[in-house]
Amino acid sequence: LMIAIKGVGPMSVAGFFAEVGDLSNYRDPRQIIKLAGLNIMMNQSGKYAGQTTITKRGRRKLRSILYKVARPLA
């Protein structure tokens, strides 16, 4: 089903499943987001509210694969 998406190739899908594994192991899509390190973190202290960024604490290769797939689709 993922290969049917225009712009997503078989190597991207293979890389995604190599990093994530079986999707039945995850109950919520947010678990995959956290695995990739794409969850949101806000820099704040007291009255200071800084920028919102991603945590980048997950798998670097998975983030790279997701970026390469999303870039042509955007």
PDB file of N, H, CA, C and O in Angstrom:
ATOM      1  N   LEU A   1       0.809  -1.211   0.000  1.00  0.00           N
ATOM      2  CA  LEU A   1       0.000   0.000   0.000  1.00  0.00           C
ATOM      3  C   LEU A   1       0.847   1.267   0.000  1.00  0.00           C
ATOM      4  O   LEU A   1       0.461   2.273  -0.595  1.00  0.00           O
ATOM      5  N   MET A   2       1.990   1.223   0.660  1.00  0.00           N
ATOM      6  H   MET A   2       2.303   0.405   1.143  1.00  0.00           H
ATOM      7  CA  MET A   2       2.823   2.421   0.731  1.00  0.00           C
ATOM      8  C   MET A   2       3.470   2.737  -0.615  1.00  0.00           C
ATOM      9  O   MET A   2       3.676   3.908  -0.935  1.00  0.00           O
ATOM     10  N   ILE A   3       3.792   1.721  -1.405  1.00  0.00           N
ATOM     11  H   ILE A   3       3.625   0.770  -1.145  1.00  0.00           H
ATOM     12  CA  ILE A   3       4.412   1.940  -2.709  1.00  0.00           C
ATOM     13  C   ILE A   3       3.416   2.578  -3.675  1.00  0.00           C
ATOM     14  O   ILE A   3       3.823   3.233  -4.634  1.00  0.00           O
ATOM     15  N   ALA A   4       2.113   2.394  -3.433  1.00  0.00           N
ATOM     16  H   ALA A   4       1.782   1.862  -2.654  1.00  0.00           H
ATOM     17  CA  ALA A   4       1.088   2.977  -4.296  1.00  0.00           C
ATOM     18  C   ALA A   4       1.046   4.500  -4.193  1.00  0.00           C
ATOM     19  O   ALA A   4       0.486   5.154  -5.073  1.00  0.00           O
ATOM     20  N   ILE A   5       1.621   5.078  -3.143  1.00  0.00           N
ATOM     21  H   ILE A   5       2.075   4.547  -2.428  1.00  0.00           H
ATOM     22  CA  ILE A   5       1.662   6.532  -2.985  1.00  0.00           C
ATOM     23  C   ILE A   5       2.652   7.095  -3.991  1.00  0.00           C
ATOM     24  O   ILE A   5       3.788   6.629  -4.081  1.00  0.00           O
ATOM     25  N   LYS A   6       2.223   8.092  -4.743  1.00  0.00           N
ATOM     26  H   LYS A   6       1.300   8.470  -4.670  1.00  0.00           H
ATOM     27  CA  LYS A   6       3.080   8.698  -5.764  1.00  0.00           C
ATOM     28  C   LYS A   6       4.279   9.378  -5.092  1.00  0.00           C
ATOM     29  O   LYS A   6       4.112  10.189  -4.181  1.00  0.00           O
ATOM     30  N   GLY A   7       5.477   9.039  -5.550  1.00  0.00           N
ATOM     31  H   GLY A   7       5.612   8.381  -6.290  1.00  0.00           H
ATOM     32  CA  GLY A   7       6.687   9.620  -4.992  1.00  0.00           C
ATOM     33  C   GLY A   7       7.361   8.762  -3.940  1.00  0.00           C
ATOM     34  O   GLY A   7       8.443   9.112  -3.468  1.00  0.00           O
ATOM     35  N   VAL A   8       6.750   7.646  -3.560  1.00  0.00           N
ATOM     36  H   VAL A   8       5.871   7.363  -3.943  1.00  0.00           H
ATOM     37  CA  VAL A   8       7.327   6.742  -2.568  1.00  0.00           C
ATOM     38  C   VAL A   8       7.793   5.493  -3.299  1.00  0.00           C
ATOM     39  O   VAL A   8       6.988   4.793  -3.913  1.00  0.00           O
ATOM     40  N   GLY A   9       9.080   5.215  -3.234  1.00  0.00           N
ATOM     41  H   GLY A   9       9.734   5.784  -2.734  1.00  0.00           H
ATOM     42  CA  GLY A   9       9.647   4.079  -3.946  1.00  0.00           C
ATOM     43  C   GLY A   9       9.831   2.866  -3.050  1.00  0.00           C
ATOM     44  O   GLY A   9       9.672   2.954  -1.832  1.00  0.00           O
ATOM     45  N   PRO A  10      10.166   1.743  -3.653  1.00  0.00           N
ATOM     46  CA  PRO A  10      10.345   0.506  -2.877  1.00  0.00           C
ATOM     47  C   PRO A  10      11.527   0.572  -1.907  1.00  0.00           C
ATOM     48  O   PRO A  10      11.483  -0.051  -0.846  1.00  0.00           O
ATOM     49  N   MET A  11      12.576   1.311  -2.251  1.00  0.00           N
ATOM     50  H   MET A  11      12.612   1.817  -3.113  1.00  0.00           H
ATOM     51  CA  MET A  11      13.721   1.423  -1.338  1.00  0.00           C
ATOM     52  C   MET A  11      13.367   2.239  -0.102  1.00  0.00           C
ATOM     53  O   MET A  11      13.849   1.951   0.994  1.00  0.00           O
ATOM     54  N   SER A  12      12.527   3.255  -0.275  1.00  0.00           N
ATOM     55  H   SER A  12      12.136   3.489  -1.165  1.00  0.00           H
ATOM     56  CA  SER A  12      12.087   4.057   0.869  1.00  0.00           C
ATOM     57  C   SER A  12      11.230   3.228   1.809  1.00  0.00           C
ATOM     58  O   SER A  12      11.374   3.308   3.029  1.00  0.00           O
ATOM     59  N   VAL A  13      10.339   2.432   1.238  1.00  0.00           N
ATOM     60  H   VAL A  13      10.222   2.367   0.247  1.00  0.00           H
ATOM     61  CA  VAL A  13       9.468   1.580   2.051  1.00  0.00           C
ATOM     62  C   VAL A  13      10.294   0.517   2.766  1.00  0.00           C
ATOM     63  O   VAL A  13      10.053   0.230   3.938  1.00  0.00           O
ATOM     64  N   ALA A  14      11.265  -0.069   2.069  1.00  0.00           N
ATOM     65  H   ALA A  14      11.461   0.164   1.117  1.00  0.00           H
ATOM     66  CA  ALA A  14      12.126  -1.082   2.683  1.00  0.00           C
ATOM     67  C   ALA A  14      12.941  -0.475   3.825  1.00  0.00           C
ATOM     68  O   ALA A  14      13.095  -1.098   4.876  1.00  0.00           O
ATOM     69  N   GLY A  15      13.458   0.726   3.626  1.00  0.00           N
ATOM     70  H   GLY A  15      13.333   1.231   2.772  1.00  0.00           H
ATOM     71  CA  GLY A  15      14.209   1.399   4.685  1.00  0.00           C
ATOM     72  C   GLY A  15      13.343   1.729   5.888  1.00  0.00           C
ATOM     73  O   GLY A  15      13.778   1.609   7.033  1.00  0.00           O
ATOM     74  N   PHE A  16      12.110   2.147   5.617  1.00  0.00           N
ATOM     75  H   PHE A  16      11.756   2.245   4.687  1.00  0.00           H
ATOM     76  CA  PHE A  16      11.178   2.463   6.699  1.00  0.00           C
ATOM     77  C   PHE A  16      10.902   1.226   7.554  1.00  0.00           C
ATOM     78  O   PHE A  16      10.971   1.284   8.782  1.00  0.00           O
ATOM     79  N   PHE A  17      10.588   0.103   6.892  1.00  0.00           N
ATOM     80  H   PHE A  17      10.532   0.057   5.894  1.00  0.00           H
ATOM     81  CA  PHE A  17      10.284  -1.114   7.646  1.00  0.00           C
ATOM     82  C   PHE A  17      11.529  -1.717   8.285  1.00  0.00           C
ATOM     83  O   PHE A  17      11.423  -2.413   9.295  1.00  0.00           O
ATOM     84  N   ALA A  18      12.705  -1.465   7.719  1.00  0.00           N
ATOM     85  H   ALA A  18      12.792  -0.900   6.898  1.00  0.00           H
ATOM     86  CA  ALA A  18      13.934  -1.928   8.348  1.00  0.00           C
ATOM     87  C   ALA A  18      14.167  -1.200   9.669  1.00  0.00           C
ATOM     88  O   ALA A  18      14.654  -1.799  10.627  1.00  0.00           O
ATOM     89  N   GLU A  19      13.828   0.073   9.727  1.00  0.00           N
ATOM     90  H   GLU A  19      13.432   0.560   8.948  1.00  0.00           H
ATOM     91  CA  GLU A  19      14.013   0.854  10.952  1.00  0.00           C
ATOM     92  C   GLU A  19      12.891   0.630  11.965  1.00  0.00           C
ATOM     93  O   GLU A  19      13.143   0.539  13.167  1.00  0.00           O
ATOM     94  N   VAL A  20      11.649   0.541  11.476  1.00  0.00           N
ATOM     95  H   VAL A  20      11.444   0.614  10.500  1.00  0.00           H
ATOM     96  CA  VAL A  20      10.488   0.472  12.370  1.00  0.00           C
ATOM     97  C   VAL A  20      10.160  -0.961  12.771  1.00  0.00           C
ATOM     98  O   VAL A  20       9.813  -1.225  13.922  1.00  0.00           O
ATOM     99  N   GLY A  21      10.270  -1.878  11.827  1.00  0.00           N
ATOM    100  H   GLY A  21      10.551  -1.663  10.891  1.00  0.00           H
ATOM    101  CA  GLY A  21       9.888  -3.263  12.095  1.00  0.00           C
ATOM    102  C   GLY A  21       8.407  -3.473  11.825  1.00  0.00           C
ATOM    103  O   GLY A  21       7.811  -2.775  11.005  1.00  0.00           O
ATOM    104  N   ASP A  22       7.822  -4.427  12.511  1.00  0.00           N
ATOM    105  H   ASP A  22       8.306  -4.995  13.177  1.00  0.00           H
ATOM    106  CA  ASP A  22       6.415  -4.767  12.322  1.00  0.00           C
ATOM    107  C   ASP A  22       5.524  -3.685  12.927  1.00  0.00           C
ATOM    108  O   ASP A  22       5.682  -3.323  14.093  1.00  0.00           O
ATOM    109  N   LEU A  23       4.595  -3.177  12.135  1.00  0.00           N
ATOM    110  H   LEU A  23       4.468  -3.471  11.188  1.00  0.00           H
ATOM    111  CA  LEU A  23       3.720  -2.096  12.610  1.00  0.00           C
ATOM    112  C   LEU A  23       2.715  -2.562  13.659  1.00  0.00           C
ATOM    113  O   LEU A  23       2.153  -1.736  14.378  1.00  0.00           O
ATOM    114  N   SER A  24       2.481  -3.858  13.759  1.00  0.00           N
ATOM    115  H   SER A  24       2.937  -4.529  13.175  1.00  0.00           H
ATOM    116  CA  SER A  24       1.533  -4.349  14.765  1.00  0.00           C
ATOM    117  C   SER A  24       2.104  -4.230  16.182  1.00  0.00           C
ATOM    118  O   SER A  24       1.370  -4.400  17.156  1.00  0.00           O
ATOM    119  N   ASN A  25       3.398  -3.940  16.306  1.00  0.00           N
ATOM    120  H   ASN A  25       3.994  -3.802  15.515  1.00  0.00           H
ATOM    121  CA  ASN A  25       4.010  -3.751  17.627  1.00  0.00           C
ATOM    122  C   ASN A  25       3.681  -2.390  18.228  1.00  0.00           C
ATOM    123  O   ASN A  25       3.950  -2.155  19.406  1.00  0.00           O
ATOM    124  N   TYR A  26       3.102  -1.491  17.433  1.00  0.00           N
ATOM    125  H   TYR A  26       2.884  -1.683  16.476  1.00  0.00           H
ATOM    126  CA  TYR A  26       2.809  -0.132  17.891  1.00  0.00           C
ATOM    127  C   TYR A  26       1.301   0.051  18.025  1.00  0.00           C
ATOM    128  O   TYR A  26       0.540  -0.294  17.121  1.00  0.00           O
ATOM    129  N   ARG A  27       0.880   0.597  19.161  1.00  0.00           N
ATOM    130  H   ARG A  27       1.498   0.878  19.895  1.00  0.00           H
ATOM    131  CA  ARG A  27      -0.545   0.840  19.390  1.00  0.00           C
ATOM    132  C   ARG A  27      -0.988   2.196  18.874  1.00  0.00           C
ATOM    133  O   ARG A  27      -2.159   2.375  18.541  1.00  0.00           O
ATOM    134  N   ASP A  28      -0.075   3.152  18.802  1.00  0.00           N
ATOM    135  H   ASP A  28       0.876   3.006  19.072  1.00  0.00           H
ATOM    136  CA  ASP A  28      -0.422   4.518  18.448  1.00  0.00           C
ATOM    137  C   ASP A  28       0.616   5.068  17.473  1.00  0.00           C
ATOM    138  O   ASP A  28       1.802   4.775  17.622  1.00  0.00           O
ATOM    139  N   PRO A  29       0.205   5.855  16.483  1.00  0.00           N
ATOM    140  CA  PRO A  29       1.172   6.444  15.548  1.00  0.00           C
ATOM    141  C   PRO A  29       2.205   7.340  16.231  1.00  0.00           C
ATOM    142  O   PRO A  29       3.308   7.523  15.714  1.00  0.00           O
ATOM    143  N   ARG A  30       1.855   7.893  17.378  1.00  0.00           N
ATOM    144  H   ARG A  30       0.959   7.745  17.797  1.00  0.00           H
ATOM    145  CA  ARG A  30       2.794   8.764  18.093  1.00  0.00           C
ATOM    146  C   ARG A  30       4.025   8.000  18.564  1.00  0.00           C
ATOM    147  O   ARG A  30       5.074   8.600  18.797  1.00  0.00           O
ATOM    148  N   GLN A  31       3.906   6.670  18.708  1.00  0.00           N
ATOM    149  H   GLN A  31       3.054   6.182  18.519  1.00  0.00           H
ATOM    150  CA  GLN A  31       5.064   5.875  19.097  1.00  0.00           C
ATOM    151  C   GLN A  31       6.120   5.864  17.993  1.00  0.00           C
ATOM    152  O   GLN A  31       7.317   5.892  18.282  1.00  0.00           O
ATOM    153  N   ILE A  32       5.695   5.823  16.751  1.00  0.00           N
ATOM    154  H   ILE A  32       4.723   5.800  16.516  1.00  0.00           H
ATOM    155  CA  ILE A  32       6.631   5.858  15.629  1.00  0.00           C
ATOM    156  C   ILE A  32       7.241   7.251  15.506  1.00  0.00           C
ATOM    157  O   ILE A  32       8.419   7.389  15.176  1.00  0.00           O
ATOM    158  N   ILE A  33       6.443   8.280  15.768  1.00  0.00           N
ATOM    159  H   ILE A  33       5.486   8.168  16.036  1.00  0.00           H
ATOM    160  CA  ILE A  33       6.946   9.652  15.747  1.00  0.00           C
ATOM    161  C   ILE A  33       8.036   9.829  16.799  1.00  0.00           C
ATOM    162  O   ILE A  33       9.060  10.460  16.539  1.00  0.00           O
ATOM    163  N   LYS A  34       7.813   9.272  17.982  1.00  0.00           N
ATOM    164  H   LYS A  34       6.981   8.758  18.193  1.00  0.00           H
ATOM    165  CA  LYS A  34       8.798   9.372  19.048  1.00  0.00           C
ATOM    166  C   LYS A  34      10.031   8.533  18.725  1.00  0.00           C
ATOM    167  O   LYS A  34      11.149   8.929  19.053  1.00  0.00           O
ATOM    168  N   LEU A  35       9.840   7.380  18.088  1.00  0.00           N
ATOM    169  H   LEU A  35       8.931   7.058  17.821  1.00  0.00           H
ATOM    170  CA  LEU A  35      10.966   6.536  17.694  1.00  0.00           C
ATOM    171  C   LEU A  35      11.877   7.269  16.720  1.00  0.00           C
ATOM    172  O   LEU A  35      13.097   7.109  16.767  1.00  0.00           O
ATOM    173  N   ALA A  36      11.295   8.067  15.843  1.00  0.00           N
ATOM    174  H   ALA A  36      10.305   8.197  15.805  1.00  0.00           H
ATOM    175  CA  ALA A  36      12.079   8.831  14.873  1.00  0.00           C
ATOM    176  C   ALA A  36      12.687  10.084  15.502  1.00  0.00           C
ATOM    177  O   ALA A  36      13.611  10.663  14.931  1.00  0.00           O
ATOM    178  N   GLY A  37      12.199  10.512  16.651  1.00  0.00           N
ATOM    179  H   GLY A  37      11.448  10.042  17.115  1.00  0.00           H
ATOM    180  CA  GLY A  37      12.701  11.735  17.278  1.00  0.00           C
ATOM    181  C   GLY A  37      12.061  12.977  16.705  1.00  0.00           C
ATOM    182  O   GLY A  37      12.661  14.052  16.711  1.00  0.00           O
ATOM    183  N   LEU A  38      10.842  12.836  16.208  1.00  0.00           N
ATOM    184  H   LEU A  38      10.354  11.963  16.203  1.00  0.00           H
ATOM    185  CA  LEU A  38      10.135  13.968  15.608  1.00  0.00           C
ATOM    186  C   LEU A  38       9.102  14.588  16.542  1.00  0.00           C
ATOM    187  O   LEU A  38       8.330  15.448  16.117  1.00  0.00           O
ATOM    188  N   ASN A  39       9.073  14.169  17.805  1.00  0.00           N
ATOM    189  H   ASN A  39       9.700  13.471  18.150  1.00  0.00           H
ATOM    190  CA  ASN A  39       8.114  14.763  18.731  1.00  0.00           C
ATOM    191  C   ASN A  39       8.546  16.181  19.104  1.00  0.00           C
ATOM    192  O   ASN A  39       9.731  16.512  19.075  1.00  0.00           O
ATOM    193  N   ILE A  40       7.574  16.998  19.448  1.00  0.00           N
ATOM    194  H   ILE A  40       6.611  16.730  19.471  1.00  0.00           H
ATOM    195  CA  ILE A  40       7.783  18.423  19.669  1.00  0.00           C
ATOM    196  C   ILE A  40       8.272  18.689  21.091  1.00  0.00           C
ATOM    197  O   ILE A  40       7.808  18.067  22.047  1.00  0.00           O
ATOM    198  N   MET A  41       9.218  19.623  21.215  1.00  0.00           N
ATOM    199  H   MET A  41       9.595  20.128  20.438  1.00  0.00           H
ATOM    200  CA  MET A  41       9.735  20.040  22.513  1.00  0.00           C
ATOM    201  C   MET A  41       9.746  21.563  22.541  1.00  0.00           C
ATOM    202  O   MET A  41      10.163  22.196  21.572  1.00  0.00           O
ATOM    203  N   MET A  42       9.300  22.146  23.624  1.00  0.00           N
ATOM    204  H   MET A  42       8.961  21.631  24.411  1.00  0.00           H
ATOM    205  CA  MET A  42       9.284  23.600  23.746  1.00  0.00           C
ATOM    206  C   MET A  42      10.351  24.031  24.739  1.00  0.00           C
ATOM    207  O   MET A  42      10.415  23.519  25.857  1.00  0.00           O
ATOM    208  N   ASN A  43      11.181  24.967  24.330  1.00  0.00           N
ATOM    209  H   ASN A  43      11.129  25.382  23.422  1.00  0.00           H
ATOM    210  CA  ASN A  43      12.224  25.513  25.198  1.00  0.00           C
ATOM    211  C   ASN A  43      11.625  26.654  26.020  1.00  0.00           C
ATOM    212  O   ASN A  43      11.286  27.707  25.479  1.00  0.00           O
ATOM    213  N   GLN A  44      11.497  26.435  27.336  1.00  0.00           N
ATOM    214  H   GLN A  44      11.772  25.580  27.775  1.00  0.00           H
ATOM    215  CA  GLN A  44      10.919  27.474  28.178  1.00  0.00           C
ATOM    216  C   GLN A  44      11.534  27.420  29.568  1.00  0.00           C
ATOM    217  O   GLN A  44      11.995  26.373  30.023  1.00  0.00           O
ATOM    218  N   SER A  45      11.531  28.564  30.227  1.00  0.00           N
ATOM    219  H   SER A  45      11.156  29.414  29.857  1.00  0.00           H
ATOM    220  CA  SER A  45      12.037  28.678  31.577  1.00  0.00           C
ATOM    221  C   SER A  45      11.397  29.895  32.226  1.00  0.00           C
ATOM    222  O   SER A  45      11.620  31.021  31.782  1.00  0.00           O
ATOM    223  N   GLY A  46      10.625  29.689  33.245  1.00  0.00           N
ATOM    224  H   GLY A  46      10.444  28.774  33.606  1.00  0.00           H
ATOM    225  CA  GLY A  46       9.968  30.807  33.922  1.00  0.00           C
ATOM    226  C   GLY A  46       9.035  31.550  33.001  1.00  0.00           C
ATOM    227  O   GLY A  46       8.105  30.959  32.452  1.00  0.00           O
ATOM    228  N   LYS A  47       9.266  32.847  32.819  1.00  0.00           N
ATOM    229  H   LYS A  47      10.021  33.327  33.264  1.00  0.00           H
ATOM    230  CA  LYS A  47       8.443  33.659  31.931  1.00  0.00           C
ATOM    231  C   LYS A  47       8.869  33.533  30.472  1.00  0.00           C
ATOM    232  O   LYS A  47       8.123  33.922  29.573  1.00  0.00           O
ATOM    233  N   TYR A  48      10.065  32.991  30.231  1.00  0.00           N
ATOM    234  H   TYR A  48      10.670  32.674  30.962  1.00  0.00           H
ATOM    235  CA  TYR A  48      10.590  32.870  28.880  1.00  0.00           C
ATOM    236  C   TYR A  48       9.947  31.683  28.154  1.00  0.00           C
ATOM    237  O   TYR A  48       9.950  30.565  28.670  1.00  0.00           O
ATOM    238  N   ALA A  49       9.408  31.921  26.982  1.00  0.00           N
ATOM    239  H   ALA A  49       9.406  32.829  26.564  1.00  0.00           H
ATOM    240  CA  ALA A  49       8.870  30.857  26.140  1.00  0.00           C
ATOM    241  C   ALA A  49       9.589  30.922  24.802  1.00  0.00           C
ATOM    242  O   ALA A  49       9.327  31.809  23.989  1.00  0.00           O
ATOM    243  N   GLY A  50      10.485  29.990  24.582  1.00  0.00           N
ATOM    244  H   GLY A  50      10.698  29.269  25.242  1.00  0.00           H
ATOM    245  CA  GLY A  50      11.300  30.001  23.367  1.00  0.00           C
ATOM    246  C   GLY A  50      10.630  29.289  22.212  1.00  0.00           C
ATOM    247  O   GLY A  50       9.415  29.094  22.195  1.00  0.00           O
ATOM    248  N   GLN A  51      11.449  28.905  21.247  1.00  0.00           N
ATOM    249  H   GLN A  51      12.437  29.063  21.261  1.00  0.00           H
ATOM    250  CA  GLN A  51      10.952  28.248  20.060  1.00  0.00           C
ATOM    251  C   GLN A  51      10.542  26.812  20.345  1.00  0.00           C
ATOM    252  O   GLN A  51      11.010  26.186  21.296  1.00  0.00           O
ATOM    253  N   THR A  52       9.659  26.311  19.501  1.00  0.00           N
ATOM    254  H   THR A  52       9.278  26.820  18.728  1.00  0.00           H
ATOM    255  CA  THR A  52       9.276  24.915  19.537  1.00  0.00           C
ATOM    256  C   THR A  52      10.105  24.180  18.493  1.00  0.00           C
ATOM    257  O   THR A  52      10.127  24.572  17.327  1.00  0.00           O
ATOM    258  N   THR A  53      10.786  23.118  18.907  1.00  0.00           N
ATOM    259  H   THR A  53      10.768  22.799  19.854  1.00  0.00           H
ATOM    260  CA  THR A  53      11.640  22.358  18.005  1.00  0.00           C
ATOM    261  C   THR A  53      11.341  20.868  18.153  1.00  0.00           C
ATOM    262  O   THR A  53      10.583  20.466  19.035  1.00  0.00           O
ATOM    263  N   ILE A  54      11.946  20.046  17.275  1.00  0.00           N
ATOM    264  H   ILE A  54      12.561  20.373  16.558  1.00  0.00           H
ATOM    265  CA  ILE A  54      11.838  18.600  17.445  1.00  0.00           C
ATOM    266  C   ILE A  54      12.966  18.140  18.361  1.00  0.00           C
ATOM    267  O   ILE A  54      13.986  18.818  18.480  1.00  0.00           O
ATOM    268  N   THR A  55      12.787  16.991  19.007  1.00  0.00           N
ATOM    269  H   THR A  55      11.958  16.440  18.910  1.00  0.00           H
ATOM    270  CA  THR A  55      13.750  16.546  20.009  1.00  0.00           C
ATOM    271  C   THR A  55      15.017  15.950  19.410  1.00  0.00           C
ATOM    272  O   THR A  55      16.085  16.074  20.008  1.00  0.00           O
ATOM    273  N   LYS A  56      14.931  15.310  18.251  1.00  0.00           N
ATOM    274  H   LYS A  56      14.063  15.209  17.765  1.00  0.00           H
ATOM    275  CA  LYS A  56      16.062  14.638  17.589  1.00  0.00           C
ATOM    276  C   LYS A  56      16.710  13.608  18.498  1.00  0.00           C
ATOM    277  O   LYS A  56      17.928  13.432  18.452  1.00  0.00           O
ATOM    278  N   ARG A  57      15.927  12.922  19.323  1.00  0.00           N
ATOM    279  H   ARG A  57      14.938  13.064  19.360  1.00  0.00           H
ATOM    280  CA  ARG A  57      16.463  11.910  20.217  1.00  0.00           C
ATOM    281  C   ARG A  57      16.178  10.498  19.727  1.00  0.00           C
ATOM    282  O   ARG A  57      16.413   9.531  20.451  1.00  0.00           O
ATOM    283  N   GLY A  58      15.677  10.374  18.515  1.00  0.00           N
ATOM    284  H   GLY A  58      15.486  11.159  17.927  1.00  0.00           H
ATOM    285  CA  GLY A  58      15.336   9.064  17.982  1.00  0.00           C
ATOM    286  C   GLY A  58      16.360   8.569  16.988  1.00  0.00           C
ATOM    287  O   GLY A  58      17.540   8.915  17.050  1.00  0.00           O
ATOM    288  N   ARG A  59      15.880   7.749  16.068  1.00  0.00           N
ATOM    289  H   ARG A  59      14.922   7.467  16.018  1.00  0.00           H
ATOM    290  CA  ARG A  59      16.745   7.146  15.073  1.00  0.00           C
ATOM    291  C   ARG A  59      16.995   8.110  13.914  1.00  0.00           C
ATOM    292  O   ARG A  59      16.062   8.558  13.248  1.00  0.00           O
ATOM    293  N   ARG A  60      18.253   8.417  13.693  1.00  0.00           N
ATOM    294  H   ARG A  60      19.011   8.053  14.234  1.00  0.00           H
ATOM    295  CA  ARG A  60      18.647   9.374  12.661  1.00  0.00           C
ATOM    296  C   ARG A  60      18.291   8.873  11.266  1.00  0.00           C
ATOM    297  O   ARG A  60      17.833   9.653  10.431  1.00  0.00           O
ATOM    298  N   LYS A  61      18.494   7.581  11.000  1.00  0.00           N
ATOM    299  H   LYS A  61      18.866   6.947  11.678  1.00  0.00           H
ATOM    300  CA  LYS A  61      18.187   7.032   9.672  1.00  0.00           C
ATOM    301  C   LYS A  61      16.694   7.085   9.383  1.00  0.00           C
ATOM    302  O   LYS A  61      16.293   7.370   8.255  1.00  0.00           O
ATOM    303  N   LEU A  62      15.873   6.816  10.380  1.00  0.00           N
ATOM    304  H   LEU A  62      16.199   6.584  11.297  1.00  0.00           H
ATOM    305  CA  LEU A  62      14.422   6.867  10.194  1.00  0.00           C
ATOM    306  C   LEU A  62      13.974   8.296   9.892  1.00  0.00           C
ATOM    307  O   LEU A  62      13.126   8.510   9.027  1.00  0.00           O
ATOM    308  N   ARG A  63      14.543   9.278  10.605  1.00  0.00           N
ATOM    309  H   ARG A  63      15.232   9.104  11.308  1.00  0.00           H
ATOM    310  CA  ARG A  63      14.240  10.682  10.317  1.00  0.00           C
ATOM    311  C   ARG A  63      14.640  11.048   8.902  1.00  0.00           C
ATOM    312  O   ARG A  63      13.914  11.759   8.208  1.00  0.00           O
ATOM    313  N   SER A  64      15.794  10.563   8.474  1.00  0.00           N
ATOM    314  H   SER A  64      16.384   9.985   9.038  1.00  0.00           H
ATOM    315  CA  SER A  64      16.282  10.851   7.134  1.00  0.00           C
ATOM    316  C   SER A  64      15.367  10.245   6.070  1.00  0.00           C
ATOM    317  O   SER A  64      15.061  10.901   5.075  1.00  0.00           O
ATOM    318  N   ILE A  65      14.935   9.017   6.267  1.00  0.00           N
ATOM    319  H   ILE A  65      15.184   8.484   7.076  1.00  0.00           H
ATOM    320  CA  ILE A  65      14.036   8.359   5.318  1.00  0.00           C
ATOM    321  C   ILE A  65      12.715   9.110   5.228  1.00  0.00           C
ATOM    322  O   ILE A  65      12.211   9.352   4.132  1.00  0.00           O
ATOM    323  N   LEU A  66      12.158   9.477   6.365  1.00  0.00           N
ATOM    324  H   LEU A  66      12.567   9.280   7.256  1.00  0.00           H
ATOM    325  CA  LEU A  66      10.885  10.198   6.367  1.00  0.00           C
ATOM    326  C   LEU A  66      11.019  11.558   5.702  1.00  0.00           C
ATOM    327  O   LEU A  66      10.096  12.004   5.021  1.00  0.00           O
ATOM    328  N   TYR A  67      12.153  12.224   5.889  1.00  0.00           N
ATOM    329  H   TYR A  67      12.902  11.862   6.443  1.00  0.00           H
ATOM    330  CA  TYR A  67      12.389  13.520   5.248  1.00  0.00           C
ATOM    331  C   TYR A  67      12.487  13.362   3.736  1.00  0.00           C
ATOM    332  O   TYR A  67      11.897  14.138   2.985  1.00  0.00           O
ATOM    333  N   LYS A  68      13.237  12.351   3.292  1.00  0.00           N
ATOM    334  H   LYS A  68      13.716  11.721   3.903  1.00  0.00           H
ATOM    335  CA  LYS A  68      13.412  12.123   1.859  1.00  0.00           C
ATOM    336  C   LYS A  68      12.103  11.748   1.175  1.00  0.00           C
ATOM    337  O   LYS A  68      11.912  12.057  -0.001  1.00  0.00           O
ATOM    338  N   VAL A  69      11.209  11.092   1.889  1.00  0.00           N
ATOM    339  H   VAL A  69      11.364  10.841   2.844  1.00  0.00           H
ATOM    340  CA  VAL A  69       9.903  10.739   1.317  1.00  0.00           C
ATOM    341  C   VAL A  69       8.997  11.965   1.303  1.00  0.00           C
ATOM    342  O   VAL A  69       8.275  12.183   0.330  1.00  0.00           O
ATOM    343  N   ALA A  70       9.021  12.758   2.350  1.00  0.00           N
ATOM    344  H   ALA A  70       9.608  12.580   3.141  1.00  0.00           H
ATOM    345  CA  ALA A  70       8.112  13.895   2.473  1.00  0.00           C
ATOM    346  C   ALA A  70       8.518  15.065   1.592  1.00  0.00           C
ATOM    347  O   ALA A  70       7.659  15.836   1.163  1.00  0.00           O
ATOM    348  N   ARG A  71       9.792  15.215   1.315  1.00  0.00           N
ATOM    349  H   ARG A  71      10.490  14.589   1.663  1.00  0.00           H
ATOM    350  CA  ARG A  71      10.277  16.359   0.540  1.00  0.00           C
ATOM    351  C   ARG A  71       9.640  16.462  -0.858  1.00  0.00           C
ATOM    352  O   ARG A  71       9.133  17.530  -1.202  1.00  0.00           O
ATOM    353  N   PRO A  72       9.643  15.407  -1.669  1.00  0.00           N
ATOM    354  CA  PRO A  72       9.014  15.524  -2.990  1.00  0.00           C
ATOM    355  C   PRO A  72       7.492  15.645  -2.921  1.00  0.00           C
ATOM    356  O   PRO A  72       6.877  16.176  -3.846  1.00  0.00           O
ATOM    357  N   LEU A  73       6.881  15.165  -1.851  1.00  0.00           N
ATOM    358  H   LEU A  73       7.381  14.734  -1.100  1.00  0.00           H
ATOM    359  CA  LEU A  73       5.427  15.232  -1.728  1.00  0.00           C
ATOM    360  C   LEU A  73       4.954  16.635  -1.363  1.00  0.00           C
ATOM    361  O   LEU A  73       3.800  16.984  -1.609  1.00  0.00           O
ATOM    362  N   ALA A  74       5.848  17.450  -0.772  1.00  0.00           N
ATOM    363  H   ALA A  74       6.786  17.166  -0.573  1.00  0.00           H
ATOM    364  CA  ALA A  74       5.440  18.783  -0.334  1.00  0.00           C
ATOM    365  C   ALA A  74       5.410  19.791  -1.398  1.00  0.00           C
ATOM    366  O   ALA A  74       5.080  20.949  -1.143  1.00  0.00           O
TER     367      ALA A  74
END
